[in-house]
Amino acid sequence: MRRLYVLLPDEASCRRLIQELESQAIAHAQFHVVAGLMHALQGLPKASVWQRTELRRGLVRGLVLGGGAGLLGGLLAIAFPPPGVLLGMETLLGGMVAGAGFGAAISGLIGSQEHNREFDRFQDALAAGEVLLLIDVPRHQEARVRERIQALHGDLAVISVAKPKTDSI
């Protein structure tokens, strides 16, 4: 999948472009809209928390770091057990699972409060009142959708990047 980013001057032009592209057999679920607080986005498909924030990165970071810390804690517990207690491999597994769960929860909470860094290049435009439309298209349709957008609105810049695989969760 590819994600196309299109900056539009206002909600009305975003709504028109979505309608035009839907008539070209692009599903409504493939559109995601990001805008500043001055826009109500009534009737437009708003971007989800997965698309607007760093939640995904935070969860992955928390799983890795927490799992590593849990593994280290389990190794230390096995190497230096309390007197009279025998600890086995389940201590390692338990430490990893507990650490990964705790790390994912904490990092996920932090990540859900951070804006998506992919939107940094659009911050000035969004602050000025423009609307950002994200369109998820299969690779084989990307050129056709780009051409259609350029034919309808030649003045719009279309930026394309690979879509994260976990975005649909």
N, C-alpha and C positions, 0 to 999 in steps of 0.2 A: 504494500500500500504506500501511497505517497500522500503527503499533506500539502495542500496549496494554501498559501496565505494571501488574502486579498484585502487591501485597505480601501474602505469606501467612505465617502464624505458624510453619510448620514444613514439613519435607519431605513428611510424610504428606499434609497438606492440599494441597500442590502436586501430588503424584502423583494424588490424587483429582480435582482440578480438571482436570488434563490428560486423564485418562481420560474424564471427563464431556464435555469439549469435543471429544475425538476421536470420541465417539459421535455428535456433532453435525456430523460430516464436516469437521473441521479436521485437516489433515495433521500428523503428528508432527514434520515438518521445520519447522513454523511456530512451534514452541515453543523457547524458550531460557531456561535457568535460571542465575541469578547468586546466589551465597550466600557467606557468610563461610567462613573456613578450618575452622570447627567442623563443617561439613557435608560429608559424603562424596559426596552427590548420586548414589548408586548407582541406576542405571536411569533417571535423569532426563536429558533432553537439555541438556547444559551449553552455555552461551554460548561461541562461538568467540572467538579472538583479535580478530577484526574487531569483535565486539560488545562485548567487555570492555575494550578499550584504545583509545588515540588513534592507532593505527597508520594508519588511513585518512587522518586529518588530517595526520599527520606526512609521509606519502608525498606528498600533494598540496602541502603547504608546501615540501618539499624539491625537488619537481619545478619549482615556480615560482621559488623563490629560487635554486636551483642553475642552472636554465636562464638566468635573468637574469644571474647572475654569469658564466656561460660566454659569453653574448652580449657582455657588457662586455669580458671578456678577449679574445674574438675581435676586437672592434672596436679595442681597444688594440694588438693584434698587427698588424692591418692598417695602422693609423695610424702605428705606429712599428716597422716590420719590422727584423729584424736585417740588417746590411749584406750585399748580394748575394743576398737571398732575396725572391722574389716570392710574396706571399700573396694568395689569392683568396677568393671567397665560401665555399668549402668550409671555410675556417678558422672562419668564423662558425658554420656548421652543426656542425662538429666540436666547437667550444667549447660550444655550447648543449647538444649531446647529452651530452658528457662532464660538464658541470656539472649537468645535470638528473639524470643517473644517479648521480653522487656525492652530490648533495643529497638525492635520494630515499632512497638507501641509509642515509645518516647520520640523516636526520630520521625515517625509518621505524624504525630501531633505537631511537631515543629515544622515539618515539611508542608503540612496542610495550611500553615499560616504564611508561607513564603510564596510570592508570585512565581509563575513559571519563567525561568530565565530565557526561554526561547522568545518571549514577548519583549525582551529588553529593547530590541531594535525598533519596536513599534510604540514605546512608551510616550514619546513626544507627540505622536499623531493621536494616540488614544486620549492623552491629556487635553489636546486641542479639540476633542469632540468627534473624531473620526471613529469608525466602527471597523473591527477586524473580523473578517469571515474566514474560518478554517473549513476547508473542503477536503474530505478524505476520499481519494479515488484509487482504483486499482492502477498499477503501473501502465497497463496497456491502454487505459483511457486518459491518461494524463495529458498527452499532446492534444487530443480532441477537445478536452475541457478547456485547456489553455487557449486554444484557437477560438473556441466559442466565446470565452470571456473577452478576448482581444477584439473579436468581431463586434460584440455588443458594446463594449466599453474600451476602446483602444487606449484611453489614457490611464487605465489601471495597471499597476505593476503586480505581477503574480510571482510570488516566491515559492519554490518547491523544496521540500525536505522529506527525508524518509520518515514515515510515521512510526512512533514507538509501538512495539508489539503489545505492550500491556495497557495501552490507552483504552481499550474497549472493556476493561474490567469494571 
